[in-house]
Amino acid sequence: MLLRVAAVKAPRIHNRRRVTGSSGRRREGRESEPQRPNMSRRLFTSAALLLFVVMVCCGSGGAAVTGVKESSDPQFVWNKIPEGETVESLGFPSLLKVGSDVFAVAEAQCKKGQDSFTGIASQLLTETEEKKDNTPVEVLNDANTKTQVLEEGTSPHSKKVDVSRPTTAVKGNDIYMLAGKYSRAAATNPQERGAGDWGLLLVKGEVSSEESNKKIQWNKNQRLVGTFSDGEQDSLMQLVAGGGSGVQTDDDTLVFPVEGKKEKNGESNDGKTVSLVIYTSKDTLTWKLSKGMSADGCSYPSVVEWEEGKLMMMTACDGGRRRVYESGDKGASWTEALGTLSRVWGNKHEEQTKRVASGFTTATFENGDDNKKVMLVTLPVYSKERGSENKEKSELHLWLADNTRIVDIGPVSEKDEDEVAASSLLYKSAGGEDNNNEDKLIALYEKKKKGNDETSHSLLSVRLTAQLERVKEVLKTWKEVDERISQLCPTSSAAKSALADNACSAAMPTDGLVGFLSGSLFDKIWKDEYLGVNATVNNNEWVEQTDNGVTFTERGAGAEWPVGKQGENQLYHFANYNFTLVATVSIDGEPRESPFPLLGVRAGSNGGKKLMELSYDSGKKWQLLCGDETNKEHSSTWKRGRTHQVAIVLQNGKQVSAYVDGQRVGNALCELKNRDSEEISHFYIGGDGGSADNTESREGVSVTVSNVLLYNRPLTFSGGSADVEEVTDSPSKDIVSPPGNLQPTETVSQSVEEDEKKAPPATKPSEAPVVQATLQRPRQESEAKQVTTVGKSATTHQLPANTSQGSVGKAAASSSHAVGGATGDGSTVYESGLLPSLLLLLGLWGLWLCEE
């Protein structure tokens, strides 16, 4: 069957005055029209019923969908590929769990002669689930027999419908697939419409009941977006399915990522792609497009639900870095997660931006007495080496994140493969149906085919047994290290409780703690206890390992903890905006050359510029270097052999502070000036690696650095006891303003809650479901005005100020006023002989709407 969603257009605007009654609602009439007494409820109901019948007969729509009509038209059918047509390439993979079965679904690029078209390929992954040795298995290698195409009409004049970029989700035993694209030009100008251009489609499917040959059967096809009104200025020109996987949230909302393309209007963002979501609640007949969207130039979105009601969206963006956004209001507003996941992963290799969709899912594991929810990500890591036929080589890697820490679990694909691209992930918990108390993690990914065709891909799937065990080991380690941190005193001079055996009166916090360097030193590698990013020591012959750290015996020694220096993927990218670096130090010698660096930050591509540095001198003073400013000195002095706690802090990308035993160095925050666009290269610890050839400068230098802690947020300290006084909010929730091109682009639309506070009194809601498909720019791009749309419950939505009167939101508002605007109004109508005329006029007006 074919489900069609008809389009409602806004009524033409005549020169009539709208009169507001005592309730604030409006009715239409002449300016001099007198008030009339109420007509009877029965006669008014008859008039309203006639209008309702006319409207139902005509259908309804606009960008707001007020009805879904099933069509019995047998000319729209899913068919197998006939002989003479072949599947050339597979892409946009997704994995579906239906009951206990797992299916692979992908876009099939088909060809017949010079003509190309898209179909949907799917396959049950029986072999993949049975293999436990992490060996990739090619799937859909006989794609011609497993691909279906959607056709309109009957042979030999049938037209194939565009079902590109399939994006799938499961709700119960029903499979939902978003596919295709919507073009405003094609919707408003038939000459721009290509063959089979249906717009954005929602296809419903189910698994066949044939046990020996299970497959997906696509049954119903629903057109989500029919048209945008002519002349709408502040909308997107195009919508396409995001590809990959959607998500069903805890409140049974289906969410699909989509891409939009902005209208070219002479601005710098002409034709830029943005990422957003489309979602439905309770049923699949009512859909809404999110008001908020990503920054310009972000595409290939992947979406998961992280916490209840909180969505995370990962995108591949201009500039070569992936941005991650958070939303707690179903996309009404998006905030870039700069303090955690955003801009960690690169999508640029050899000066060329690589845009592919990521595998992105969540999983919950038992971790001791607790349950730990994490995010799992698959992305390609590019190699400098070249593969067969001089092709680029890349490996697909699995990453583990808990929205604070990130660990590279390792490769998923085989080493001898050429370039890999888009991927999808699926986690099956041990508690699921027929899982034999065994959890499974499965990846499905694209791989370039061998040969001369650079655009042709095959698909491989792999069960990640070893990687899943590694994930559990990392989570166990995180828990153990957290327990160790909770036992650390800030310094040896910190107050110890007399009531317990050497217990700290105030231990270091673990919230926001990302990295920890202690006593694990192997050759030149100073291991991160959280298994994230290791530090590297310089001049290993001048380094000695201690129980909880490292002793550096020469100035030319020291350690580097990389940030931007990591290269393509930077797990500590948050350090460009907010961080706290804490260490315990003991100075065992007096340097002849002053000052001697303890903790510092270098910026620039080669780390050539010092941004900040905490050092000590031969006069037993502490000094803070802040950019190009002169050093600030601490009022207290350091003592030989005494243990001190030291810390450097960066806040909002510019404000620098340093602490020694809880006391700030200097009386105020230091402001970094002229930072421009330089990103942080690395932290240096126990020395800056310089002056290694100066024998005089090396004499008398000996410093032990232990228990180095890196936080992804600024901390403040107080008092000589160095207790942590205040812990700021997570940077992902802060408004961050770093300098230059580090400035985060936060695309935040006005929230639904703010809209509702400003909303005028709503009219009585219509019983028909409404799709609010208003496409908007970020609020910083245009001022907004408000209109009220009516559906099952009236809500206020924001529209850009320049939106024309024929916009989608206006159509919904106009229809709502027409249907329910007079209910409860203070104005009245006489019950008289004019009623038949009124009924006739209502009927004629309804028919006029149908013709429009």
Secondary structure, 3 states (H helix, E strand, C coil): CEEECCCCCCCCCCCCEEEECCCCCEEEECCCCCCCCCCCHHHHHHHHHHHHHHHHHHCCCCCCCCCCEEECCCCEEEEECCCCCEEEEEEEEEEEEECCEEEEEEEEEEEECCEEEEEEEEEECHHHHHCCCCCCEEECCCHHHCEEEEEECCCCCCEECCCCCCEEEEECCEEEEEEEEEEHHHHHCHHHCCCCCCCEEEEEEEECCCHHHCCEEEEEEEECCCCCCCCCCCCEEEEEECCEECEECCCCEEEEEEEEEECCCCCCCCCCEEEEEEEEECCCCCEEECCCCCCCCEEEEEEEEEECCEEEEEEEECCCEEEEEEECCCCCCCEECCCCCCCCCECEECCEECCCCCEEEEEEEEECCEEEEEEEEEEEEEEEEECHHHCEEEEEEEEEECCCCEEEEEECCCCCCCCEEEEEEEEECCCCCCCCCCCEEEEEEEEECCCCCCCCEEEEEEECHHHHHHHHHHHHHHHHHHHHHCCCCCCCCCCECCCCCCCECCCCCCCCEEEEEEEEEECCEEEECCCCCCEEECCHHHEEECCCEEEECCCCCCEEEECHHHCCCCCCHHHHCCEEEEEEEEECCCCCCCCEEEEEEEECCCCCEEEEEEEECCCCEEEEEECCCCCEEEEEECCCCCEEEEEEEEECCCEEEEEECCEECCCCCEECCCCCCCCEEEEEECCCCCCCCCHHHHCCCCEEEEEEEEECCCEEEECCCCEEEEECCCHHHCCCCCCHHHCCCCCCCCCHHHHHHHCCCCCCCCCCCCCCCCCCCCCCCCCEEEEEECCCCCEEEEEECCCCCCCHHHHHHHHHHHHHCCCCCCCCCCCCCCHHHHHHHHHHHHHHHHHC
